[in-house]
Amino acid sequence: PTFLFWGRRAMELEGNLSTEKKDVLIKTISKVEERAKSRCANCRKEAGCSSFKRCVRCLGAWYCGKECQVQHWKAGHKIDCVKR
């Protein structure tokens, strides 16, 4: 989540990034997001055909259910979670 926050933030703040660097950053962020949403951030269960819920604060963690979201928050996500 922290990487996604700062990657997106860099894109917003650095208006003078070269097109090549922007493309690399966009591709990297997309790959990280795709990988993150394919597994539950807490129990690591694969998404399969079911849809996961996204952390609405940081938009960087995905959960198979509310129980996993609460457990992950208590286990330390509240420290990593950066409001977007």
N, C-alpha and C positions, 0 to 999 in steps of 0.2 A: 504493500500500500504506500509506503513512504516513497519508494522509487516512482510509482505512478504519479503521485502528487507532484514531486519535484520535476519529473519529466514534462508533465503538462504545464507546470508553472514556467519552466524554461522556455517553452514554446510561446507562452503568452508574453513574457517579459523581453525575450530576445527577438525583436522585430527585424533585426538586421542579420539573422542567421542566413547562411547561404542556402540555396534550394537543396543542395546535396545533403547538408547537415540536417535540415528539416525533414527530408525524406527518410534519412537514417533514424532520426528520433521517432518519427511517426511509425515506422515499421517496427522498431524496438518496443514501443509502447503497445502496439497492436498485438505483438507476439506475447508479451507479458500478460495482457488482458485475456487473450484467448486461453492461455495456459491456466490462469487463475480461475477463470469461470468454468473450467472443465472438471474441477475437483472442489469439494467442500473445504474451506479454509481450516475447519476444525478436525473433522474425522477423516478427511482425504478421500471420501467416497466419490466415485466417478459420477459425472452428471448423467451419462447415458442419454435417454430421451426425456428425462424429467428436467424441469427448469429450476434453477437455483435462484435464491433471493440475494440481492446485492446489498452490501453495507451502504446505506444512503448518506452516511457522513463522508467517507473517504472514497467511495466507489471503487475500492481496490480489493475487497474481500467478498467471496461468494459463499453462501451457506445452503445446505440441503433442508434446513428447517430452523425454527426459532430456538429450539434447544441447543443446537450447535452454535448458533449465533451468541447466545447468552454464555455458554461455556467458553467460547473463544474470547469474548469480551473480558471475562473474569481472568482468563489465563494470560492476558497481556495485550490483546488487541487495542484496548483503550489507551495504551501508551503509544502504539504505532499509528493509531487512527488519526489522520490529520484532516481537519475539516476543509472541504474543497470549496 
